[in-house]
Amino acid sequence: MWIIIVIVIILVGLAALLVYIGIRHPAPDEGAILQQRLDEFVEKGENISLETLEMAQPFRERVIYPVARKLGELAVKFTPQNALNSIHNRLVLAGNPPGIDPTIFLAMQMVFGVILAGLFFVVFTFGQLKLALFVRMLLIAVFFLLGYYFPSLWLGSKISKRKRDVRKQMPDALDLLTICVEAGLGFDYAMAKVVEKWKIELSKGFARVLQEMQLGKTRREALRDMAERINITEMTSFVASIIQSEQLGVSMAKVLRIQSEQMRIRRRQYAEEEAHKAPTKMLLPMAGLIFPALIIVLLTPAILRLIHSDLAAAFGNVNLGGVP
């Protein structure tokens, strides 16, 4: 049993390490890092070799990221193009988490699947529970699929969280846009003020719109692309109203003020909707966890008293079979 516990701890620690590195540390540009190391050695005036330059990099950049990328490239060869496009679109909707691209995401799926399947293979092989070979292989395949789809569940939660954050941030951001436009700034400069004031998901979207406009995109195309990257009804409505006001010559400040009031009403409606869902969500933990505990706490003293009472003794002396 000690061997199984040690193996389980090692596998879980390895999985946690890969998740931490994949989420918290962005994938670096290998060429830029090598050039930076080379410049440092040149400034010191030392004679260096390529091996010395590579060994000077951190372990995750030398080993973990290359291995993960190779696994991802191997998975890409057997993955249809539609699936790769779907992964790319979901990563965009999640805000492009740092250090994760479609190849790294596929590698994460394979690693989680293999780790979970290997963990339960060890448990079924060396543990006390003995199962038939077919049942054992079926359970290992099921756990592999669970580990394989775990990154997809995590990515789905990231997408949902980003959409909720943008919905909460839109009324305040539109208020600031309205104030800036009414003060005489253009719409582009108003977006720049939002980017300058806040470091939130919505300001990141505005910052990308400004960058795309500097690279030659029209405002209409950049705003539509932002609406597709965020993919919520409120943002689509906001972009459509801005484009229409630009085409029809309607006052931008008036449109922004109307949009701000509508977004605030919609945010209140979403909050009320979530509040109405709370009793239904609480029902399962209450029925499965709280009520059984309450029943045990309340009825156990009564049951103990009944067991040691004269009534229990009377029932215990009843001869149901007619035998003395």
Number of C-alpha atoms within 10 A of each C-alpha: 10 7 11 15 11 11 16 19 13 13 16 15 12 14 16 12 11 18 15 11 15 21 13 11 14 12 17 12 9 12 9 10 15 16 12 12 17 17 12 12 14 12 9 9 9 9 8 11 9 10 8 11 15 15 11 12 15 10 10 14 17 14 11 14 19 13 15 21 19 14 20 22 17 14 19 17 9 8 12 10 11 9 12 15 12 12 19 17 16 19 21 16 21 20 18 14 17 13 16 18 18 22 21 23 24 25 25 27 23 21 21 23 24 18 20 23 23 18 21 18 18 14 18 18 13 13 13 9 8 11 11 8 10 9 10 16 15 12 16 21 17 15 22 24 18 17 21 23 17 16 20 17 12 10 19 16 13 18 20 12 13 19 20 14 14 20 20 19 18 22 21 14 21 23 18 20 27 23 15 19 21 17 11 11 15 15 16 15 15 23 24 17 18 23 21 11 12 12 10 14 18 24 22 16 22 21 17 17 25 20 13 17 17 11 9 9 14 12 18 17 14 21 26 16 17 20 20 15 19 22 14 14 10 19 22 16 13 21 18 16 18 20 17 15 17 14 9 8 9 13 13 20 20 14 16 23 19 13 22 22 14 15 23 19 13 16 19 13 12 15 13 11 11 12 11 11 11 10 11 10 11 10 12 11 11 13 11 10 11 12 12 12 12 11 10 11 11 11 11 12 11 10 12 10 12 13 13 10 11 11 10 12 12 9 10 10 8 10 9 8 6 6 5 6
